[in-house]
């Protein structure tokens, strides 16, 4: 009997990136609006990806079954 395929949540695919070693990365929030008045250092920090919190990893992995 063939195993059923799991569906990937498309919104999770757009928001998270899985590295080669299996870590899940995310972008910071609050980056779209009112950025001009923030210091340049803060604006640069918004462009970096961060690892997902340990408490959320299990949930994100479930949304990305073929992520790694």
C-alpha positions in Angstrom: 0.0 0.0 0.0 1.4 3.4 -1.0 1.9 6.1 1.6 0.0 9.3 1.2 1.9 12.4 0.4 1.9 15.2 2.9 1.0 18.7 1.8 3.2 21.7 2.4 1.6 24.8 3.8 2.4 27.3 1.0 2.5 30.3 3.4 5.1 28.5 5.5 7.1 27.9 2.3 7.2 31.6 1.6 8.1 32.6 5.2 10.7 30.1 6.3 13.9 28.8 4.8 15.5 25.5 5.8 19.3 25.5 5.7 21.5 22.6 4.6 22.1 21.5 8.2 18.3 21.5 8.9 17.9 24.8 10.8 14.8 26.8 10.1 15.3 30.5 9.6 12.7 33.3 9.6 12.6 37.0 8.9 12.0 39.6 11.5 8.5 41.2 11.9 7.7 44.9 11.8 9.9 45.5 8.8 7.4 46.8 6.2 6.3 50.2 7.5 7.7 53.2 9.4 11.2 52.1 8.6 12.6 55.5 7.4 12.7 57.0 10.8 14.6 54.0 12.3 18.4 54.1 12.6 20.4 52.6 9.8 21.8 49.9 12.1 18.2 48.8 12.9 17.2 48.8 9.3 20.2 46.6 8.4 19.2 44.2 11.2 15.8 43.7 9.6 17.5 42.2 6.5 19.0 39.3 8.4 17.3 36.0 9.0 17.1 34.5 12.5 16.6 31.0 13.7 13.1 30.0 14.7 12.5 29.8 18.5 12.8 26.3 19.9 9.2 26.4 21.1 8.0 26.9 17.5 10.3 24.5 15.7 7.9 21.5 16.0 5.0 23.5 14.5 7.0 24.9 11.6 8.5 21.4 10.8 4.9 20.0 10.6 4.0 22.7 8.1 7.1 21.9 6.0 7.1 18.1 5.8 9.7 18.0 3.0 11.8 21.0 4.2 14.9 19.0 5.0 
